[in-house]
Amino acid sequence: MAVHFSKYNKVGGLCWKHSHLINPVLWTYESAVNIAQKIHNGEVHLGKELTVIAVHIGLIWSLATDGDATQRAAGHKLFIKTLLPQDSPLFGTLINMLGLNLFTGDNKVMLDFDFKHIFKCICTLLRSPAGIVLNNGRIINSMMLARYLVWLPAYDEAAVTKILHPDDPQDDPRAVELILAIIEFSKLQHAIINDSFSTDIETRADLQSITLLSALLESIILPFTDISLSLSKQTMTKNSMFCIAKQQDLDSHAPFFLGNVGDDPLEILFGRTRMIGGHNSASSYAQALDRLGTAKDIDSVFRCPP
């Protein structure tokens, strides 16, 4: 819905693409009538989504985005377009990494995707009826996992339902819990899988498939480097390699952690904003601004030393 910001006497919450067609300042009663008429005629629309950009002051190494298709396409167009020149101090290190895509943006700015968002994408596939199809033709979806995860000592039917069908699909801890449950389950099934005399062929085939998926999830580096997987996973790993090389160029003795790539703070802000709204993604423009402001206040509190 459209909102009125009394401090500036302006109307907000309109779509960015057409909001230039109106003057948002309410100079007179006619100003409000004109805006309402433009909305009624479909010339200006109420905003449906909110784009949030977080910028750290200083040299920019990468730009991280979420799973929005438009943002992904724009990111690849802007930040995977220029081949790293041979005279770059990074070239000597990165050229030795076979298969690494050496295309960057201007000033070697990289595209990145937050790793927690990638985990959620994997879990979204697992939870869907279509599931994940393995090379052996087996489909791993929520129905299959619901059948077997109850075998775990720590999970009853209610607990399995909670991780397979969470109230909030954007819940990061639930996504991580599901991945860990699959890994733990597969480690406990070696006796059945290795029993070549078992007559329950279907169960063995299911367990073998879940074990294959578990190996993929446990070896985190594989989903991020396998060229047969999505560009978002490849892009995250590629950015990590470039950031490590950039840090080595600045100071080869300084430590570098994957958390330093800078994509996590944006996801943390997103998570806190949803938490403040009770994990309800629906909000007005004014509510979204209030929640973002509160999330930033929480960030400031956590940054203070105890």
Buried (B, 14 or more C-beta within 10 A) or exposed (E): EBBBBEEEEEBBBBEEEBBEEBEBEBEEEEBEEBBBEBBEEEEBBEBEEBEEEEEEEEEBBBBBBBBEEEBBEBBBEEBBEBEBEEEBEBBEBBEEEEEBBBBBBEEBBBBBBBBBBBBBBBBEBBBEEEBBEBEEEBBBBBEBBBEBBBEBEEBEEEBBBBBBEBEEBBBBEBBBBBBEBBBBBBEEBEEBBEEEEEEEEEBBBBBBBBBBBBEBBBEBEBBBBBEEBBBBBBBBBBBBBBBBBBBBEEEEEEEBEEEBBBBBBBBBBBBBBBBBBEBEEEBBBBBBBBBBEBBBEBEEEEEEEE
